Amino acid sequence: MTGTLTFTMIKPDAVEANNIGPILAMINKAGFKIEAMKYMRLTREQAGQFYAVHKERPFFGELTEYMSSGPIVAVVLRKNNAVADFRELIGATDPSKAAEGTIRKLFAKSIAANAVHGSDSDKNALAEADFFFSQLERF
């Protein structure tokens, strides 16, 4: 399949709420192809490596603690215009400001526990996908 990549993680709050299936169904319905997927639990150190760009931010410690608090589902997605289309599908970081019908409007609990991560650029999508998956794990 042609197109561009994006990366998402279904975060611990959405996994704990048993929303993996409904979120993946929305992703499929929106035309994304799942290229790689992994169910795992990040260590706090791994979460810190993944979110290193936020290391100097005041919320970094809370973020890494939260992201290592339970299992996540890491997913590489492919579609034309993948990054922008996925960010539209997931909605605003603050679920109270997310558009109706978006993943975060439907499944997020708060700004911090916002159900899913979505890459913010093509460059970051590639780096984030490479953080979790080798080329042998992508189909």
C-alpha positions in Angstrom: 0.0 0.0 0.0 1.3 3.4 -0.8 0.8 6.5 1.4 2.6 7.8 4.4 3.1 6.5 7.9 1.9 7.7 11.2 2.3 6.2 14.6 -0.1 5.8 17.5 -0.2 4.3 20.9 -3.4 3.3 22.7 -2.6 4.6 26.1 -2.9 2.8 29.5 -6.3 4.5 30.3 -7.9 3.3 27.1 -6.4 -0.2 27.4 -7.6 -0.5 31.0 -11.1 0.6 30.0 -11.2 -2.2 27.4 -11.3 0.2 24.4 -8.6 -1.4 22.2 -11.2 -3.0 19.9 -13.4 0.0 19.4 -10.4 2.3 18.8 -8.9 -0.1 16.2 -12.3 -0.4 14.5 -12.5 3.4 14.2 -8.9 3.5 12.8 -9.8 0.8 10.2 -13.1 2.5 9.3 -11.2 5.7 8.6 -9.1 3.9 5.9 -5.8 3.3 7.8 -3.9 0.1 7.2 -2.2 -1.4 10.2 1.4 -2.1 9.3 2.6 -3.2 12.7 1.1 -3.6 16.1 2.4 -4.6 19.5 0.8 -5.0 22.9 3.3 -4.3 25.6 4.1 -2.4 28.8 6.7 0.4 28.7 9.2 0.7 31.6 9.5 4.3 33.0 12.9 4.5 31.3 11.5 3.5 27.9 8.7 6.0 28.3 11.3 8.6 29.1 13.3 7.7 25.9 10.1 7.9 23.8 9.1 11.3 25.2 12.6 12.7 25.5 11.5 15.7 23.5 9.5 16.8 26.6 12.3 16.1 29.1 12.5 19.8 30.2 8.7 20.2 30.5 7.1 20.3 34.0 4.8 17.4 33.1 7.6 15.0 32.0 7.7 13.0 35.2 3.9 12.6 35.4 3.8 11.6 31.7 6.5 8.9 32.0 4.9 7.5 35.2 1.5 7.4 33.5 2.8 5.8 30.2 4.5 3.1 32.2 1.5 2.5 34.6 -0.1 -0.2 32.4 0.0 -1.9 29.0 -0.2 0.1 25.8 -0.8 -0.9 22.1 1.8 0.5 19.7 0.6 0.7 16.1 2.2 1.8 12.8 -0.5 3.0 10.4 -0.4 3.8 6.7 -2.6 6.0 4.6 -2.4 8.9 2.2 -1.9 12.0 4.3 -1.6 9.7 7.4 -0.3 12.2 10.0 -2.9 14.9 9.4 -5.8 12.5 8.8 -5.0 10.6 12.0 -4.7 13.8 14.1 -8.2 14.8 12.8 -9.5 11.3 13.7 -8.2 11.5 17.3 -9.3 15.1 18.0 -7.9 17.7 20.3 -5.5 16.8 23.2 -8.2 18.1 25.6 -11.1 15.7 25.2 -13.6 18.5 26.3 -12.4 20.4 23.2 -12.3 17.5 20.8 -14.8 17.3 18.0 -17.8 15.0 18.3 -17.1 11.5 16.9 -13.3 11.7 17.4 -11.4 9.0 19.4 -10.5 11.4 22.2 -14.1 12.7 22.5 -15.4 9.2 22.8 -12.7 7.5 24.9 -10.4 10.0 26.7 -10.7 10.7 30.4 -8.6 13.9 30.6 -5.9 15.9 28.9 -3.3 13.5 30.4 -5.3 10.3 30.0 -6.3 11.1 26.5 -6.7 7.6 25.1 -4.2 7.7 22.2 -0.9 9.3 21.1 -0.7 10.5 17.5 2.5 11.6 15.7 2.7 15.3 14.9 4.8 15.2 11.8 6.0 12.8 9.1 9.5 13.0 10.6 8.4 12.1 14.1 6.1 9.4 12.8 9.1 7.6 11.3 11.2 8.1 14.4 8.3 6.9 16.7 7.6 3.8 14.5 11.4 3.0 14.5 11.4 3.3 18.3 9.0 0.3 18.6 9.4 -1.7 15.5 12.1 -3.2 13.3 11.5 -3.5 9.5 11.0 -7.2 10.1 8.0 -6.5 12.2 6.2 -4.3 9.6 3.9 -5.7 6.9 
